[in-house]
């Protein structure tokens, strides 16, 4: 028997509403319920994903449901994070039980890259039978490369995406084997992050991007950053390229 319930993870890009794909908009428009993350920092206000959805699909505002998204715990599964996951899954399950055939989760960036959708999908699938679809979105990694006009990789170069939460030792090892390194979630410990890249000879080419895709977007050489940055900051450390096509 075919499953008539669909749970969609929809990447809506890093912030600019124009970065949403046509496929993402179609999935959101087809959804009976659209779940959007709501963090402690927003204090119940509209979040970035919700704002993007409402900009494109004002007729779907009534279908939007805010679900908790905890930023209070950086590592591990603490009580706040576990409670947020459970509440999110319950919201999706209750939507299905109320008759929804399609429930979408709109997530900033891509639904497969450091996204809560993977946890939501796992918990919901344990409780109800659903078909799962994932709609890819533009990531902050791509946005900072485009905004700074810095190719992520060329030829035979190696690209690594690293969350700062893995710690300085792991980041240092990644720098040793990768040509381009992109670092997420490092804003709160920028001094230590800078020190690691400096020790690896990477600081001179590194760029910090904040509010990527928004009117307040800001790009600055990481060497000039002395204070903490917002949590959702992105660091791009690409190699110095001296010749055209030198790594082909």
Secondary structure, DSSP 8 states (H G I E B T S, - for coil): -----EEEEEE-BSS-GGG--HHHHHHHHH-SEEEEEEEGGGTTS--HHHHHHHHH-GGGGGGEEEEEE--S-SSS--HHHHHHHHHHHHHHHHHHHTT-SEEEEEESB-TTSS-THHHHHHHHHHHS--EEEEE----HHHHHHHHHT--S--TT--EEEEEGGG-HHHHHHHHHH-SEEEEES-GGGHHHHHHHHHHTT-GGGEEEEESTTSTT-EEEEGGG--S---TTEEEEE-----STTTT-
